[in-house]
Structures are given as C-alpha cells and as structure tokens.
Amino acid sequence: MYEHPYLIHRVNVLDAERLETELERRRLMLEQPDRFVPRERWTVRIGRLLHRREGRTDAVAPATSPRERRTEAADACVACAPA
C-alpha cells in the first residue's frame, strides 16, 4: 500500500534500460542478419537428446563367462594348429 518513491523510480529505470537493450538487439539483427545463425528451439534440442538416450543400449554383461570365452579361444587356436 505504501511504496517508497525510490522503489517505483528504480523499477521504471530498470524497465527502460531493459527496453533499450532489447531495441538495440533488434536493431542489430535487422541491420546485420548475416551475423546471426538461426538455432532450433531449446525444446527441440532437449527432445532430440532424450530420444537419443532412449535408443542407446547400455553395456550389458556378456552371456558367457570369461572362463568360457578363454576355453573357446583356446579351442579355436588348437583347431587352427597344424597336426
């Protein structure tokens, strides 16, 4: 109900500064459009990131134990060796 005049003045000054910076930014964009690269909206990028994670399969433990794989490799080497 009782607001200090300085507070109202400060809010008005900050709003005016914000509007000036927005106008300056728009002016630069209109004068030099080749300096700016259009980007996708952040929601599209986040959606793509989430979909990429859905398709990814995490590292899964192998179906065979390390011992079984060693014996398979040894069997393969024995089969290749000349008799």
MARBA-587110 format. One record per atom (N, C-alpha, C): x, y, z; atom name; residue in one letter. Coordinates in Angstrom, 3 decimals, decimal comma. Layout:
<x:X; y:Y; z:Z; name:CA; resn:a>;
...
// end
This chain:
<x:0,817; y:-1,178; z:0,000; name:N; resn:m>;
<x:0,000; y:0,000; z:0,000; name:CA; resn:m>;
<x:0,873; y:1,260; z:0,000; name:C; resn:m>;
<x:1,889; y:1,255; z:0,892; name:N; resn:y>;
<x:2,789; y:2,399; z:0,946; name:CA; resn:y>;
<x:4,106; y:2,009; z:0,300; name:C; resn:y>;
<x:4,342; y:2,495; z:-0,883; name:N; resn:e>;
<x:5,588; y:2,183; z:-1,589; name:CA; resn:e>;
<x:6,462; y:3,424; z:-1,606; name:C; resn:e>;
<x:7,721; y:3,185; z:-1,416; name:N; resn:h>;
<x:8,664; y:4,292; z:-1,418; name:CA; resn:h>;
<x:8,848; y:4,799; z:-2,848; name:C; resn:h>;
<x:8,897; y:6,100; z:-3,047; name:N; resn:p>;
<x:9,043; y:6,638; z:-4,414; name:CA; resn:p>;
<x:10,319; y:6,181; z:-5,107; name:C; resn:p>;
<x:11,399; y:5,932; z:-4,322; name:N; resn:y>;
<x:12,647; y:5,480; z:-4,932; name:CA; resn:y>;
<x:12,463; y:4,110; z:-5,575; name:C; resn:y>;
<x:11,717; y:3,233; z:-4,922; name:N; resn:l>;
<x:11,476; y:1,899; z:-5,459; name:CA; resn:l>;
<x:10,754; y:1,985; z:-6,797; name:C; resn:l>;
<x:9,733; y:2,801; z:-6,871; name:N; resn:i>;
<x:8,989; y:2,965; z:-8,120; name:CA; resn:i>;
<x:9,894; y:3,546; z:-9,202; name:C; resn:i>;
<x:10,702; y:4,518; z:-8,830; name:N; resn:h>;
<x:11,624; y:5,129; z:-9,797; name:CA; resn:h>;
<x:12,646; y:4,099; z:-10,279; name:C; resn:h>;
<x:13,179; y:3,305; z:-9,360; name:N; resn:r>;
<x:14,191; y:2,305; z:-9,734; name:CA; resn:r>;
<x:13,606; y:1,263; z:-10,671; name:C; resn:r>;
<x:12,392; y:0,807; z:-10,405; name:N; resn:v>;
<x:11,743; y:-0,165; z:-11,278; name:CA; resn:v>;
<x:11,541; y:0,434; z:-12,663; name:C; resn:v>;
<x:11,127; y:1,695; z:-12,722; name:N; resn:n>;
<x:10,941; y:2,351; z:-14,023; name:CA; resn:n>;
<x:12,259; y:2,487; z:-14,778; name:C; resn:n>;
<x:13,337; y:2,803; z:-14,074; name:N; resn:v>;
<x:14,649; y:2,924; z:-14,719; name:CA; resn:v>;
<x:15,099; y:1,574; z:-15,256; name:C; resn:v>;
<x:14,940; y:0,517; z:-14,475; name:N; resn:l>;
<x:15,346; y:-0,816; z:-14,926; name:CA; resn:l>;
<x:14,530; y:-1,267; z:-16,133; name:C; resn:l>;
<x:13,234; y:-0,984; z:-16,126; name:N; resn:d>;
<x:12,402; y:-1,332; z:-17,283; name:CA; resn:d>;
<x:12,841; y:-0,576; z:-18,529; name:C; resn:d>;
<x:13,174; y:0,698; z:-18,367; name:N; resn:a>;
<x:13,624; y:1,492; z:-19,510; name:CA; resn:a>;
<x:14,946; y:0,953; z:-20,049; name:C; resn:a>;
<x:15,865; y:0,566; z:-19,170; name:N; resn:e>;
<x:17,151; y:0,006; z:-19,613; name:CA; resn:e>;
<x:16,952; y:-1,316; z:-20,343; name:C; resn:e>;
<x:16,056; y:-2,150; z:-19,830; name:N; resn:r>;
<x:15,785; y:-3,436; z:-20,470; name:CA; resn:r>;
<x:15,194; y:-3,223; z:-21,862; name:C; resn:r>;
<x:14,276; y:-2,273; z:-21,982; name:N; resn:l>;
<x:13,693; y:-1,989; z:-23,292; name:CA; resn:l>;
<x:14,738; y:-1,442; z:-24,264; name:C; resn:l>;
<x:15,640; y:-0,607; z:-23,774; name:N; resn:e>;
<x:16,704; y:-0,072; z:-24,632; name:CA; resn:e>;
<x:17,605; y:-1,187; z:-25,148; name:C; resn:e>;
<x:17,982; y:-2,115; z:-24,282; name:N; resn:t>;
<x:18,857; y:-3,203; z:-24,729; name:CA; resn:t>;
<x:18,130; y:-4,109; z:-25,729; name:C; resn:t>;
<x:16,834; y:-4,352; z:-25,510; name:N; resn:e>;
<x:16,076; y:-5,165; z:-26,466; name:CA; resn:e>;
<x:15,982; y:-4,471; z:-27,815; name:C; resn:e>;
<x:15,724; y:-3,158; z:-27,791; name:N; resn:l>;
<x:15,659; y:-2,419; z:-29,056; name:CA; resn:l>;
<x:16,999; y:-2,418; z:-29,778; name:C; resn:l>;
<x:18,077; y:-2,271; z:-29,032; name:N; resn:e>;
<x:19,412; y:-2,301; z:-29,642; name:CA; resn:e>;
<x:19,683; y:-3,663; z:-30,263; name:C; resn:e>;
<x:19,306; y:-4,727; z:-29,572; name:N; resn:r>;
<x:19,492; y:-6,073; z:-30,090; name:CA; resn:r>;
<x:18,676; y:-6,281; z:-31,378; name:C; resn:r>;
<x:17,448; y:-5,828; z:-31,369; name:N; resn:r>;
<x:16,618; y:-5,943; z:-32,582; name:CA; resn:r>;
<x:17,194; y:-5,144; z:-33,736; name:C; resn:r>;
<x:17,692; y:-3,939; z:-33,430; name:N; resn:r>;
<x:18,282; y:-3,107; z:-34,474; name:CA; resn:r>;
<x:19,490; y:-3,803; z:-35,099; name:C; resn:r>;
<x:20,344; y:-4,405; z:-34,263; name:N; resn:l>;
<x:21,494; y:-5,132; z:-34,785; name:CA; resn:l>;
<x:21,060; y:-6,311; z:-35,650; name:C; resn:l>;
<x:20,017; y:-7,006; z:-35,226; name:N; resn:m>;
<x:19,550; y:-8,154; z:-36,001; name:CA; resn:m>;
<x:18,997; y:-7,717; z:-37,354; name:C; resn:m>;
<x:18,349; y:-6,573; z:-37,403; name:N; resn:l>;
<x:17,805; y:-6,095; z:-38,672; name:CA; resn:l>;
<x:18,899; y:-5,542; z:-39,582; name:C; resn:l>;
<x:19,907; y:-4,884; z:-39,003; name:N; resn:e>;
<x:20,964; y:-4,304; z:-39,819; name:CA; resn:e>;
<x:21,951; y:-5,351; z:-40,331; name:C; resn:e>;
<x:22,248; y:-6,352; z:-39,527; name:N; resn:q>;
<x:23,260; y:-7,339; z:-39,903; name:CA; resn:q>;
<x:22,725; y:-8,753; z:-39,702; name:C; resn:q>;
<x:21,790; y:-9,180; z:-40,510; name:N; resn:p>;
<x:21,208; y:-10,511; z:-40,303; name:CA; resn:p>;
<x:22,171; y:-11,655; z:-40,615; name:C; resn:p>;
<x:23,213; y:-11,398; z:-41,418; name:N; resn:d>;
<x:24,149; y:-12,468; z:-41,764; name:CA; resn:d>;
<x:25,069; y:-12,843; z:-40,600; name:C; resn:d>;
<x:25,107; y:-12,037; z:-39,560; name:N; resn:r>;
<x:25,947; y:-12,339; z:-38,402; name:CA; resn:r>;
<x:25,301; y:-13,333; z:-37,449; name:C; resn:r>;
<x:24,029; y:-13,604; z:-37,641; name:N; resn:f>;
<x:23,305; y:-14,455; z:-36,714; name:CA; resn:f>;
<x:22,938; y:-15,766; z:-37,388; name:C; resn:f>;
<x:23,145; y:-16,847; z:-36,669; name:N; resn:v>;
<x:22,830; y:-18,176; z:-37,179; name:CA; resn:v>;
<x:21,556; y:-18,644; z:-36,476; name:C; resn:v>;
<x:20,536; y:-18,991; z:-37,247; name:N; resn:p>;
<x:19,305; y:-19,458; z:-36,593; name:CA; resn:p>;
<x:19,542; y:-20,797; z:-35,896; name:C; resn:p>;
<x:18,978; y:-20,942; z:-34,731; name:N; resn:r>;
<x:19,114; y:-22,178; z:-33,968; name:CA; resn:r>;
<x:17,743; y:-22,746; z:-33,690; name:C; resn:r>;
<x:17,719; y:-24,044; z:-33,466; name:N; resn:e>;
<x:16,470; y:-24,679; z:-33,105; name:CA; resn:e>;
<x:16,071; y:-24,243; z:-31,705; name:C; resn:e>;
<x:14,809; y:-24,389; z:-31,425; name:N; resn:r>;
<x:14,347; y:-24,068; z:-30,081; name:CA; resn:r>;
<x:14,941; y:-25,063; z:-29,099; name:C; resn:r>;
<x:15,137; y:-24,625; z:-27,886; name:N; resn:w>;
<x:15,761; y:-25,494; z:-26,886; name:CA; resn:w>;
<x:14,900; y:-26,716; z:-26,595; name:C; resn:w>;
<x:13,588; y:-26,605; z:-26,770; name:N; resn:t>;
<x:12,740; y:-27,765; z:-26,516; name:CA; resn:t>;
<x:12,988; y:-28,860; z:-27,545; name:C; resn:t>;
<x:13,254; y:-28,474; z:-28,785; name:N; resn:v>;
<x:13,535; y:-29,455; z:-29,828; name:CA; resn:v>;
<x:14,858; y:-30,157; z:-29,533; name:C; resn:v>;
<x:15,860; y:-29,389; z:-29,105; name:N; resn:r>;
<x:17,159; y:-29,989; z:-28,812; name:CA; resn:r>;
<x:17,082; y:-30,941; z:-27,635; name:C; resn:r>;
<x:16,328; y:-30,575; z:-26,605; name:N; resn:i>;
<x:16,196; y:-31,468; z:-25,448; name:CA; resn:i>;
<x:15,443; y:-32,730; z:-25,849; name:C; resn:i>;
<x:14,404; y:-32,584; z:-26,667; name:N; resn:g>;
<x:13,667; y:-33,751; z:-27,127; name:CA; resn:g>;
<x:14,548; y:-34,699; z:-27,916; name:C; resn:g>;
<x:15,395; y:-34,155; z:-28,777; name:N; resn:r>;
<x:16,302; y:-34,990; z:-29,558; name:CA; resn:r>;
<x:17,296; y:-35,707; z:-28,651; name:C; resn:r>;
<x:17,782; y:-35,007; z:-27,625; name:N; resn:l>;
<x:18,711; y:-35,619; z:-26,678; name:CA; resn:l>;
<x:18,038; y:-36,769; z:-25,942; name:C; resn:l>;
<x:16,809; y:-36,583; z:-25,518; name:N; resn:l>;
<x:16,099; y:-37,641; z:-24,798; name:CA; resn:l>;
<x:15,820; y:-38,830; z:-25,706; name:C; resn:l>;
<x:15,461; y:-38,580; z:-26,961; name:N; resn:h>;
<x:15,207; y:-39,684; z:-27,886; name:CA; resn:h>;
<x:16,488; y:-40,444; z:-28,186; name:C; resn:h>;
<x:17,604; y:-39,740; z:-28,232; name:N; resn:r>;
<x:18,882; y:-40,403; z:-28,490; name:CA; resn:r>;
<x:19,214; y:-41,339; z:-27,340; name:C; resn:r>;
<x:18,903; y:-40,910; z:-26,113; name:N; resn:r>;
<x:19,182; y:-41,756; z:-24,956; name:CA; resn:r>;
<x:18,266; y:-42,969; z:-24,920; name:C; resn:r>;
<x:17,035; y:-42,821; z:-25,412; name:N; resn:e>;
<x:16,113; y:-43,959; z:-25,412; name:CA; resn:e>;
<x:16,618; y:-45,068; z:-26,316; name:C; resn:e>;
<x:17,204; y:-44,736; z:-27,448; name:N; resn:g>;
<x:17,660; y:-45,734; z:-28,393; name:CA; resn:g>;
<x:18,964; y:-46,387; z:-28,000; name:C; resn:g>;
<x:19,688; y:-45,781; z:-27,064; name:N; resn:r>;
<x:21,001; y:-46,299; z:-26,682; name:CA; resn:r>;
<x:20,843; y:-47,494; z:-25,757; name:C; resn:r>;
<x:21,633; y:-48,512; z:-26,011; name:N; resn:t>;
<x:21,637; y:-49,668; z:-25,120; name:CA; resn:t>;
<x:22,853; y:-49,560; z:-24,222; name:C; resn:t>;
<x:22,644; y:-49,733; z:-22,961; name:N; resn:d>;
<x:23,755; y:-49,672; z:-22,011; name:CA; resn:d>;
<x:24,571; y:-50,951; z:-22,098; name:C; resn:d>;
<x:25,773; y:-50,879; z:-21,572; name:N; resn:a>;
<x:26,652; y:-52,049; z:-21,609; name:CA; resn:a>;
<x:26,007; y:-53,182; z:-20,813; name:C; resn:a>;
<x:25,874; y:-54,310; z:-21,454; name:N; resn:v>;
<x:25,247; y:-55,468; z:-20,828; name:CA; resn:v>;
<x:26,326; y:-56,521; z:-20,630; name:C; resn:v>;
<x:26,258; y:-57,214; z:-19,530; name:N; resn:a>;
<x:27,236; y:-58,268; z:-19,259; name:CA; resn:a>;
<x:27,132; y:-59,338; z:-20,332; name:C; resn:a>;
<x:28,254; y:-59,879; z:-20,759; name:N; resn:p>;
<x:28,212; y:-60,897; z:-21,805; name:CA; resn:p>;
<x:27,495; y:-62,156; z:-21,319; name:C; resn:p>;
<x:26,934; y:-62,892; z:-22,273; name:N; resn:a>;
<x:26,174; y:-64,099; z:-21,930; name:CA; resn:a>;
<x:27,094; y:-65,198; z:-21,405; name:C; resn:a>;
<x:28,326; y:-65,210; z:-21,856; name:N; resn:t>;
<x:29,254; y:-66,253; z:-21,414; name:CA; resn:t>;
<x:30,213; y:-65,674; z:-20,387; name:C; resn:t>;
<x:30,696; y:-66,526; z:-19,517; name:N; resn:s>;
<x:31,642; y:-66,073; z:-18,501; name:CA; resn:s>;
<x:33,022; y:-65,926; z:-19,140; name:C; resn:s>;
<x:33,931; y:-65,193; z:-18,530; name:N; resn:p>;
<x:35,282; y:-65,045; z:-19,089; name:CA; resn:p>;
<x:35,995; y:-66,382; z:-19,247; name:C; resn:p>;
<x:35,755; y:-67,310; z:-18,324; name:N; resn:r>;
<x:36,411; y:-68,616; z:-18,404; name:CA; resn:r>;
<x:35,955; y:-69,355; z:-19,665; name:C; resn:r>;
<x:34,643; y:-69,304; z:-19,947; name:N; resn:e>;
<x:34,135; y:-69,984; z:-21,148; name:CA; resn:e>;
<x:34,722; y:-69,360; z:-22,411; name:C; resn:e>;
<x:34,856; y:-68,033; z:-22,410; name:N; resn:r>;
<x:35,423; y:-67,384; z:-23,596; name:CA; resn:r>;
<x:36,885; y:-67,783; z:-23,790; name:C; resn:r>;
<x:37,639; y:-67,954; z:-22,675; name:N; resn:r>;
<x:39,041; y:-68,360; z:-22,810; name:CA; resn:r>;
<x:39,145; y:-69,769; z:-23,386; name:C; resn:r>;
<x:38,284; y:-70,637; z:-22,919; name:N; resn:t>;
<x:38,360; y:-72,003; z:-23,439; name:CA; resn:t>;
<x:37,933; y:-72,051; z:-24,895; name:C; resn:t>;
<x:36,952; y:-71,217; z:-25,276; name:N; resn:e>;
<x:36,564; y:-71,164; z:-26,685; name:CA; resn:e>;
<x:37,707; y:-70,669; z:-27,550; name:C; resn:e>;
<x:38,440; y:-69,657; z:-27,062; name:N; resn:a>;
<x:39,565; y:-69,118; z:-27,814; name:CA; resn:a>;
<x:40,680; y:-70,176; z:-27,905; name:C; resn:a>;
<x:40,899; y:-70,890; z:-26,825; name:N; resn:a>;
<x:41,921; y:-71,942; z:-26,853; name:CA; resn:a>;
<x:41,535; y:-73,053; z:-27,810; name:C; resn:a>;
<x:40,256; y:-73,442; z:-27,817; name:N; resn:d>;
<x:39,789; y:-74,452; z:-28,751; name:CA; resn:d>;
<x:39,974; y:-74,008; z:-30,199; name:C; resn:d>;
<x:39,727; y:-72,735; z:-30,437; name:N; resn:a>;
<x:39,884; y:-72,213; z:-31,790; name:CA; resn:a>;
<x:41,342; y:-72,265; z:-32,214; name:C; resn:a>;
<x:42,255; y:-71,959; z:-31,266; name:N; resn:c>;
<x:43,671; y:-71,998; z:-31,582; name:CA; resn:c>;
<x:44,140; y:-73,440; z:-31,832; name:C; resn:c>;
<x:43,628; y:-74,384; z:-31,070; name:N; resn:v>;
<x:44,003; y:-75,781; z:-31,243; name:CA; resn:v>;
<x:43,502; y:-76,287; z:-32,589; name:C; resn:v>;
<x:42,306; y:-75,818; z:-32,983; name:N; resn:a>;
<x:41,754; y:-76,250; z:-34,254; name:CA; resn:a>;
<x:42,558; y:-75,690; z:-35,424; name:C; resn:a>;
<x:43,186; y:-74,544; z:-35,229; name:N; resn:c>;
<x:43,967; y:-73,919; z:-36,310; name:CA; resn:c>;
<x:45,376; y:-74,484; z:-36,402; name:C; resn:c>;
<x:45,860; y:-75,076; z:-35,315; name:N; resn:a>;
<x:47,236; y:-75,548; z:-35,280; name:CA; resn:a>;
<x:47,403; y:-76,738; z:-36,227; name:C; resn:a>;
<x:48,570; y:-76,819; z:-36,912; name:N; resn:p>;
<x:48,779; y:-77,961; z:-37,797; name:CA; resn:p>;
<x:48,952; y:-79,250; z:-37,000; name:C; resn:p>;
<x:48,478; y:-80,331; z:-37,529; name:N; resn:a>;
<x:48,540; y:-81,613; z:-36,821; name:CA; resn:a>;
<x:49,800; y:-82,380; z:-37,147; name:C; resn:a>;
// end
